[in-house]
């Protein structure tokens, strides 16, 4: 029996499904709206694909459940137990004002109210040695107090526990004795880094989201068992690697951007097939626009990021997200200026043109009015778009208020969305020392093809690539992910005072711990790859850069590591200080359990099928109104077919717009390549 693999990606508007026959490379796709019960949508897609669960070897699941819980602040009621004297760390934060010119700035309110933040007597010093033993009588009293307050979970964060977790581990045991029905999160198992506020924030976010994710995954596992699924259910992490169901349930903060991460991993895999190592991943969904950079074949990563203005310490693909997608709302601010997003109509009720009750003007409504979308061929004729409703909301909410024509208002909405997206790409390229002209732009997601041409011209990128099945590309990316575990720990040492043997011993210790995690999660891959990194800075600096530690660095001396740090620092900040002391702040060990990857099938030879479907009038800002554009069926395009703009290329899940000064063709793998016309 042919074995199959299934990827499921939950987005803000749709749930995407990609099934793959192992070896053959045959792919099937499905989409379901993401409103309602996610468990129902999960199995609805499986049923629509008529998949035999007994033939599935693995299901890889990426989800927005955790990030949505944080952004919407609909998590569990949790309590916090911390070292005496540190009750208010979560509220004090860094004591600064992030928006320094905003006199009305207010930091986000703590997710744990003050009366649910309790203290116990215990203390470790900065070397992790016990100064004050844990007062267990006091600890039990705080647990009983929080239980009486009706909390669903408890977060435990003790001072310097990243060096010595003994007190936190004992506290967890006490919680299990006093309140075995409560979820408990200890900081030393979520992040082993210093910085008290960031560590507290991360631990609280884990406790805050743990009950909801654990309940959801448990429901999936129970139903899969009932349906006699004998394979593995794996969960995508923010790092771009997959992990076990148990690990994700215990550490939901590891999965905050698991959905977008799948797309980035897919772009890196696509680049390997195309021999292109420098790519910009641009995911246009219904709610957000997510952009990431692949440099030298690898996605850029960070160990700290912010979600809803709250810090999270976890290895994460460096993804910039803005509220710009098909469902983003067009509105006027207090000065009468047109704005797009970040508000979104999401899947329910959706844009007005979907005729599902939406009453706000959105980007999709504007694209329909400009002729980019066929009202009778949306989502492969599954949905008919109501043009009159789109006209009404754009006219009343934008055109009339700005005293402009309906067409100009729609063009303005799309143009502003384009500019917001272009700025996000500049943020992750130019502002970080990369020239976008040296990168290929990979546009995917349901709306990627409608923005690719505009972004290509605006950024001057080498080319734009729209992969096959772009609307479900993030789900395809999940199939390219490896199992991954990371162990990151604070290790503060001046490199000039560190010997090779000391560093090697510490890395070996961390590698043992990360391999133990693999075993604990029930992961036993046939082949593993281990990598080491350090976060380094010049002595006296605050921020660090990530520096790979190579095998040659552990041979004779640490001079090669020091030189590599200088080079990376100069690349990032145009400055190197070879005479200044350098300092290691954190050490990171990552282990990959290598999985089999999908085979990209080459495009079939040209058949006697005409890809031209007809002609449609479109309006393109800067090129005029009522331009005749040829409309093509993407499934009938062969590698020999060249499409000159203006043109529209349709497929059942997506539409691509080729501008008048551009041309497009399908490559040998069926990817749509857009280039600017030679001048």
N, C-alpha and C positions, 0 to 999 in steps of 0.2 A: 504494500500500500504506500502510495506517495505521501511523504510527510509534508506538512504545511506549517507555515508560521503566520501569525496574525499580529498586526500593530493597530492600536486604537489610540487616537489622539483626541482629547476633549478640548475644544476651543470655546470661545465666547458665544459663537453662533451655531456651529455645527460640531458633531462628533464624526471624525473621519476614520475609516476602516481601510486597511490595505492587507490583503492576504497574498502570500507568496508560496508557490510550490518550490520546495527546496531542490536545487540542481537545475531544474528547467528554467527558472527565472520568470515564469508566467505570473503576472500580477493582476489582481482584481480589486476594484475599489468600490466603496459605498459611502454615503453621507446620510446622517440623520440630524435633525434640529436638536440643539443642546438644551432646550427648555424642558421643564418637567423633571421627572426622576432620571438621574444619570444611570442608575442601575438598569432601568427599563430601556434607555437608549443603548446601553452597552450590549444587551442581549438582542435588542431589535436589529441592530446592524449585523450581528452574527447570524440571526435567522434570515435576514434579507439576502445575505451571501450564501445561504444554504450550506454552511460549513458543518462538517462532521467533527465535533469536538474531540473525538477519539483519534482523529488524524492530525490534530494540532500538537506539535512538539513544544511550542512556546507561544505565549501571548505577552506582548510588550505593551505596557499601558503608560501613556503620558497624560497628565491631567492638570487642569487649572483650578482644581478644587481648593488647594491650600492657599494659592495666591488670592483667589476670590474671597476666601474666608477672611484673610487679613485685610484686604482692601475694603470689603464691605463691613468689616468689624462685626462678624456674626459667629465668632468662635465660642469656645466653652467659658464658663465661669471658673476662673482659676485663682488659686492662692499662691503666695510666694513666701518661702522661708529662707532667711538669709542670716548672715553673721550680725551679731549685735552691733548697732551703730551704723549699719549700712541699709537700713530700711528704705531710704529715699533715693537710692542710686538710680532707679528706673525713672524717677521723676526729674531729678537734677540733670541727668544726662551729662553733656560736656559743659553745661553752664554757659554756652555761647548762643548766638543768634545766627542761624544758618543764612538767613536772608538779611544781610547787614544793613541794607538800605530800606527795609520794610519796617517802619515804626510800629506797625500793628501785628508783627509776626508773633505767632503763638506755636510752640512745639506741639506735636500730637499728644493727646491725653494718654497717660499710662493705661495699658490694657488691664492692669490689676489696680483696683482702687486701694487707697492707703490702708483702710481698715482690714484688708485682706493680705497686707504685706506684714509679716510677723518676723520677729528676731529670736535667735537662740544664742546662748553663750557657747562659743567655740572660737578658736583663732589659730591660724597657721601664719608663720612668718614668710618673708619673700623667698626663702629657700625651700618652703614646703614643710618645715619642721613644726611640730605641735608646740604652741605656746600655751593655749588653753584647751583642755580636752572638751569634747562635746558633752554638754549637760543633757543626758537622756531623759531625765524627769521633765525638764523644761521643754525638750523636743516633743515628747509625747503630748504635753499639754497644748502646744501650738497645733499639732495635728488634729486633736480633738476639737479645738476651737474652729479650725477651718472646716472640718467636717460638719459641725453644727451650723455653719454659715451656708451650707449647701453647695460647696464648690464641687466641680466635676474632675478637677485635676490639681496637682500641686507641682510647682517649680521650685527646685532647691538650688541655691547659688551661694556657696561659701567663698570667703576671701582666700585667694591663692590655691584653690582646689585644682586648678589646672596643673599644679606641680605635685599635689598629693590628694587623691580622691577619697581617702579613707573615711573622713567625716561624712562626705556626701553619700557614700555607699552605705554607711551605717544608718544615715537618715532615711534612705530609701527603704531599708529593711524595717525600720520602725513604722514607716507609713504603711507598709504591707501588713504589719501586725495590727495597727490601730484602725486602718481604713482600707481593707483589701480591695474594695470596689472602686477606689479612686485611681486614676491614671497618675503616674509620677514621672517627672523628668528631672534628671540631675545634670548640672552643667558640664561635669567632667566627661560625660559620655556624648555630649553634643558638640562641645568645642573645648579644646585644650590650649587656648590662647589667653594671653593676658589682655588687659583693657576691660575693667570691671563693668562699665556701662554696656559696651557692645556684647559682652558675654551674657550679661543679665537679660538684655533685650532678646538675644537669640534663644536663650533657654525658655523665656516666657512665651515667645512666639511658638516654640515647639509644643509647650504644654497647652497653649491656647487653641492650636489646630489639631492636636493629637486625637481627641475623642471623635471628631467628625471624620477624619481620614481613616482612622482605625475601624470605625463603624462601617464606612463605605466599602473598604477593602474586605472586611469580614463578610459583608453581604455578598460581594462578588465571589469570594472563595466558596461560600456555602452553596450558592447557586451553581457554580462550576462543578463542585463535587456532586451535586444532585444530578447534573447532566453528564456525569462520568467523564469529566475532563481529567486526563492523567498526565498532562504536560506541566509546564512551569508557568506561573503567572509572575512576571517581573515588572518592576516599576522604574520608569525613567527618572533620573536625578538631575538636578540643576547643573552638575558637573559634566553632563553629556554621557555618563555611564549608567548602566542599569543595575538594579539591586533586587534583593528578594522582597517578597511581600512583607515578611516579618520586619526587616530592617526599615522599610518605608513606613510601616505602621508605628514603629518606635521613634523614628526620626523624621517627621513630616517636613521639617525645615530643609531637609536635603532635596525636596521635590518641588520647591516653590516655583521655579521656572522650567519644570520638566517638559511642558508642551513645546515652548519655543526652542528649548535645547535640542529636541529631536530634529527640528528643521536645520539647525546649524550643523549638526553631525551629518545630516543628509547632504548639505552643501559641500562639506569637506570631502565626503565620499564621491560626490559628483566631480569635484575638482581632480581627484585622483584618476578617475576614468578619462577625463578630458586632458590630463597633463597640465592643469592650471592650478598653481599653488597659492595664488593671491586672489581672494574673492571677497566680495561683500555680500552677506546673506541678508536679504530684505524680504520679510514676511508680512504681507498685507492681509490682515484678517478682517473680521466684521467689526471688532472693537479696538484693536491696537495695531500699531506698526512696530515690528520688532526687527532690529538691525544688529548684526554682529560681524566681526572681521575674522577672516581666515588668512593668516600670514604664514608663509613657508609651509603651507599644508596643514597647519594646526589652528584651531580656534583659540583666540585670546581668552585667558582666564583671569579671574580675580578671586581673592579670598574674603573680601568684604563687599557687600552691596547693600542697598537700601530698598525696602519694600514699604510703600505708603509712609515714607520718611522715617522708617524704623530700621536700625542697622541689623544686619544678619552676618554672622561669621561662619561662612561655609564656602568650600571650593565651588565656584560657579562660572559658567561660561559668561564672558563679558557681553551682556546684551543690553542695548539701549531700547527702551520701549516708550512710545508716546501714544496718546489717545487719538489716533488717526486711522480710520478704517472705513469700510463700506457703510457701517451703521453710525459713524460719528455725526453728531448733530451740528448743523449750521445755526449760529445764533449771533445776535448783536450785543456788544458790551455797552457799558454805561455811556461811552463816548460815541456810540453809533458805529463802531468798527466791527467788521465781519470777523467772526471767530469760528474755528472748526474744532470740535471736541473740547476737552477729553470726554465729555459726556457722550454716551452711546445708547441707542435704543435696544441694543443687544438682540437676541433671537426672538424675544417676546416683549413688545409686539412687532419689532422690526421696523424697517423703513416704511414710509407711507405707501410706496408703490407695491409692496407685497400684499396690501389689502387685508392685513391681519389686525387692524386697529391702530396702527402707528399714526401719530398726528404731528410729528416733527419732521422738518426738512433735514435730509441726510445727504451724504456724498453719493450714495447709490441712486437716490432720487435725481440728483443733478446729472449723473452719468447717463441715466435713461433719457432725460430731456435733451442731452447733447447728441443722442443717436448712437452711443457706444454699445448699448444693450438692446437686444431684440426682445420685446415684451412677450413674444410667443415662444421663445427658446431660452428661458432662464432655468438653470439647473436641468438641462436636457428635457425641456418641455414639462417638467414636473410642476412648475409654478408659472402662472401668467402674471405679468406685471401690469399694474393699473396706471397708465400714463396720466390720466386726468387727476388722480389723487396726488401724484408727484407735482404736477403743474400747480395745483391749489396750494400745497404747503410751501413750495418755493416762492410762489407769487406773493402769498400773504406774509410769510415770515422773513423774507429777504428782499425780493424785488420791489415791492411797494414801499417798504421802509427805507430803502436806499434810492428810490426813485430811478430805477433802471429797468431795462427790459428783462423778460423772463430768461431769455437766452444768455444775456450778460450776467445775470445773477447766478445761473447754473455754472457758467464758465468760471466765475469768480470763486465759487465754492470749490470746484475741482482744482483750480490753480492754487488756492491757499492750502488745500490738503497736500498738493505736490510740494509746495515750499516747506511745509512742516516736515515732510518726509526727508527732503533734501538736507534740511538742517540737522536732522537726527543722524544722517549718514556722515555729514561733515564733522559732527561731534565725535564720532568714533574713528574717523580717518584723519582729517587735517588737524584737529585739535589734539591728536595723539601722535603726531609726527609721521603720518602716512599720506601719500599723494593718491587721491582716488583715481587719477588717470592711469595709475599702474595696476589697477584692479579691475576684474570683471564683476559685473553686477548680476547676481542671481536673484530674480524676483519670483516669488511663489506665494502660496496662499490664494484664496479665492479671487482677490482683487489685484494680485501681483502684475498680471499682464496688462492691466489698464493703466498702470503707473510706470511701467518699465521704460517706455519710450521717453516720457517726460524726464525721468530721473537720469537717463542716459545722457540726454542733451544738457541738462542742468549741471551735472557733475563732471562731464567730459570723460566718463569711464571708457575703458577699452572696448567693451561690448556689454550687452545685456543678454542674459540667458534665462529662458523660461523653460524649466524642465518638463518632462512628461507628467501629466496629471498634477499640475501645480497646486490645485486646491487640496490635495491629500499628500503633498510632498513631505510635510512634517511627520506624518505617520510612516511614510516610506523611510524617512531618516531614522526612525526608531529601530528599524530592522538592521541598520548598520552599526548600532551601538554595541559596545563590549560591556561585560560586567566590570564594575569598578568599585574599589574601596580606597579611601584616602585617610591618612592619619597626619594631622598637622599639629605641631606642638611648639610652644614658645621655648626657645633655647638661645639665651642672650649671651653672646661671646664675641669679643674682639677677634677678628680673624688672625691678627698678628700674634695673639696669645693662645691660639688653638693649634694643636698638633693634628697631623693626618690620622694618627691612631685614635685620638679622642673622637674626631668627627666620624670616623668609620664605625667605631663602637656604638655611637649614638644612633647612626643610621641603621645599623644591624638590629638594634633594639626596636626601633620603630617599624622596621620591615617585619619583624616577628609578630608585632602587635597587629599590623594590617593583614597579614596572612591568617592570623587567628580569627579576625573578623570574617574573612572569606569562609573559613570553616564553620564559624558560628551561624552564618547565614545559609549554610547548606549549599554553597557554591563550590563546585569542584571542576573547573575547566581543565581541558587537556593541555592548554598552553597559556602561560602567563607572562606578562611583561611588567617589570618594575622600573619606576623612574623616581629620581630624587630631585628636589628643588629646595632652595633656601630663599627667604625674604631678607634682603640685605640693604644696608644704608651706610652713609658716612657717619662717623661718630658725631653725635650732637644733632643729627637730623631727626625729624618726626616720621616721615613717610619712607616706605621701602620700595624696592623693585624686586621682581621675581627672577631668580637666577638658577638655571639648571646646574645640577651637580653631576658631572660626567665621570665615568670610570677612571679616566686619566687624572682626575683631581685627587684621587685617593691613593696615588702611587708613592710619590716622593715628598712633595710639599704642596701647599695651597696657593702657590703663585698663579697657576692657570685660572683658578676660581676667582682670585682677586682681579685678574686682568679682565675676565669675562664680565664681572660686576661693573668695572669701569666702563667697558664698551656698552653695556646695556643701559647704564645710567646716562651716558652721553647721548645714546640714541633717543632716550625718552625725554631728556631735559637739556640737550645740547651743552652738557657740562660734565667734565670728569676732573677729579681731584686725586691724582695718583699718590700725592704726598700725604694725604689725610688718612687717618685710621678708618678701616671699614669694619662693620659690625654685622654679625648674623643675629637676626631677631627671631625668626621661626624656621623650623625644618619641616618639610612635607615629603611624605612617601606616598606614592600612588601605585596601585597594582591593577592591571587590566587582565581580565579573563577573556581571552580572545574568542569571539564567536564567528560562525560562518557568515559571510556577507552575501547580499543579493547580487546576482549576475545581471548586468545591464544588457538587455537584448538589443541587438542592432535593428534598425528600421528595415522593414521588409522592402523588397524591390518594388519599384513603381508598378502599379497596376493600371488597368485601363479605367481609371476613375478620375473624373474631373473634380478637383478640390473647390472650384469656384462655385459658390452658392447663389450669388446675386450681387446686388449693389444697394448701398444705404447712404443717405445724406447725413453727414456729421458736422459738428462745429468744433473747431480746434483753436483755442486761444493763440493769437499770433499768426494764424494761417487763414482765418476767415470762417464764415458760416456756410452751411449747405454745400459742403464739399462732397463730391461723389466718391465713395470709398468702396472698393471691392470687398466682398465678404467671402471668406474661405472656411472650409471644413478642415480642421487641423488633422483629423484622423486620416484624411485622404492626401495629405501633403507627403511628397517623397523628398528624398535628399536632393533631387535635381530641381525642385521647384523653388524659384526665387519670387518673393512677394515684395513689390514696391509700394511704399506708402503714398497717399493715405490708404490704409487697409485695415480690415478687422478679421481676426482669426478666431473662430469659435470652436469650443469643445463643450462637452456636457456639464462640466463643473466650473468652467472659467472662460473668459474672453480676453483677447490681447489686442491692443491698439498699436498699429504701426503709423508713425507720424509721416507727414509728406516728405521730409528730408531724410528718411530712413528706409532701409530694406531689411528683409528677414528671409531666413531659409532654415530648413530642418537639417541638423547634422546626422551623422550615421547612427546615433542612439535615439533620434527623435526629439532631441532638445531644440527648441526654437531659439535661433541666434539672431539678435537684432544689432545692426550696425548703422552708424551714421553714413550718409552718402559722402563720397569723396568730393572735396571742393577743388 
